[in-house]
């Protein structure tokens, strides 16, 4: 799964730690999602979309 979290995080001037705190996960989770090593839960994806004021589809792209 491809994601735009690092790009969106930079646009919003969030560190990994700040984003993690905002959505209730660890910094390591944000790092793993950004690197494509971990797929977030649907709840986490919705929280990310809310923080970035965009849709889940704007953050994640399935490369099936």
C-alpha positions as CSV (number, residue, x, y, z in Angstrom):
1,X,0.0,0.0,0.0
2,X,1.4,3.4,-1.0
3,X,0.7,6.3,1.3
4,X,1.2,10.1,1.4
5,X,1.6,10.4,5.1
6,X,5.1,11.8,5.0
7,X,4.1,14.4,2.4
8,X,1.0,15.4,4.3
9,X,2.8,15.5,7.6
10,X,5.4,17.9,6.1
11,X,2.6,20.1,4.7
12,X,1.0,20.4,8.1
13,X,4.4,20.8,9.9
14,X,3.9,17.7,12.1
15,X,6.7,15.6,13.5
16,X,6.0,11.9,13.6
17,X,5.6,12.2,17.4
18,X,3.1,15.1,17.1
19,X,1.0,13.2,14.5
20,X,1.2,10.0,16.6
21,X,-0.1,11.9,19.6
22,X,-2.9,13.5,17.6
23,X,-4.3,10.2,16.5
24,X,-3.5,8.1,19.5
25,X,-0.7,5.8,18.3
26,X,3.0,5.5,18.9
27,X,5.7,7.3,16.8
28,X,7.0,3.9,15.8
29,X,3.5,3.1,14.3
30,X,3.6,6.3,12.2
31,X,7.2,5.4,11.1
32,X,6.1,1.9,10.1
33,X,3.0,3.1,8.2
34,X,5.1,5.7,6.3
35,X,7.6,3.1,5.3
36,X,4.9,0.7,4.1
37,X,5.8,-1.9,6.7
38,X,2.5,-1.7,8.5
39,X,-1.1,-1.2,7.3
40,X,-3.2,0.9,9.7
41,X,-6.5,-0.2,11.0
42,X,-9.6,1.5,9.5
43,X,-10.0,3.5,12.6
44,X,-6.5,4.8,12.4
45,X,-6.9,5.6,8.7
46,X,-10.1,7.6,9.5
47,X,-8.2,9.5,12.3
48,X,-5.4,10.4,9.9
49,X,-7.9,11.6,7.3
50,X,-9.6,13.8,10.0
51,X,-6.2,15.3,11.1
52,X,-5.2,16.1,7.5
53,X,-8.8,17.2,6.5
54,X,-8.9,14.8,3.5
55,X,-10.3,11.5,2.4
56,X,-8.7,8.1,3.2
57,X,-8.2,7.7,-0.6
58,X,-6.1,10.8,-0.7
59,X,-3.7,9.3,1.9
60,X,-3.6,5.6,0.8
61,X,-3.5,3.9,-2.5
62,X,-3.8,0.2,-2.9
63,X,-1.2,-1.3,-5.3
64,X,-3.0,-4.6,-5.9
